[in-house]
């Protein structure tokens, strides 16, 4: 059965994205934290690739992602810093997009829990304002996330 992306808005500034994966937590963790694996799924809609994926997974370590849309040359980039890391349970980060469409820095909390060989991912994103959160909600962000998570499903199946 297909695992469905769930979105909730628990406060005026937060989006919570929940998704389950048919794979053990350690493998889902690796796919979120190892650049060679992240590049294979964190791409958003079809037609995008990720030429830059740098992850220094430690407190105060930085990360950088850059995407390019093939054929059109459109680019998107973002980066941040890890503020907490507890392998393989969670990592917290602060991030900002180069084209600051989110209205400033966001604080992200990514939590992974496992039960019965299945991993639940809960990503909480705290925006600078309600307006920024609302802009993210209507941006199509969740469509891109679901496209990436569908690729992650395929990657996890191939690595199992």
Secondary structure, DSSP 4 states (H G I P E B T S, - for coil): -PPPPEEE--STTEEEEEEEESS-HHHHHHHHH-HHHHTTT---STTEEEEEEEE--STT-EEEEEEEETTT--EEEEEEEEEEEETTTEEEEEEEESS-TTSS-EEEEEEEEEETTEEEEEEEEE-SSHHHHHHHHTTTHHHHHHHHHHHHHHHHHHH-
